[in-house]
Amino acid sequence: MAVVRSELITKETSQEEVMKASRQGRAFLVHYHIDSYVWIVVNGKPTKTMCMDVGLHSIQLNGRWWTWDEIDKMGGVFDNEFDALTAAANL
């Protein structure tokens, strides 16, 4: 018998199940949408990249996996160019 390791939360998922997963630390929010553009700061300049996948410990941008620590050291990942410009100015 196969063990179910993850389960998609849908609108049919009961509120009780969602709350239980949250209390147990098994529910995560993803702030970046897969197959959409995000901005990162590379060498002090905002760069538009494609968000291809998001994991607990890393994010895949333009086909390359970056750890969250690497992204933080570069300046961060942002939803829009204005936020990336602001972060680049503050580096």
Buried (B, 14 or more C-beta within 10 A) or exposed (E): EEEEEEEEEEEEEEEEEEEEBEEEEEEEEEEBEEEEBBBBBEEEEBBEBEBBBBEEEBBBBEEEEBEBEEBEEBBBBBBEEEBBBEBBEEE
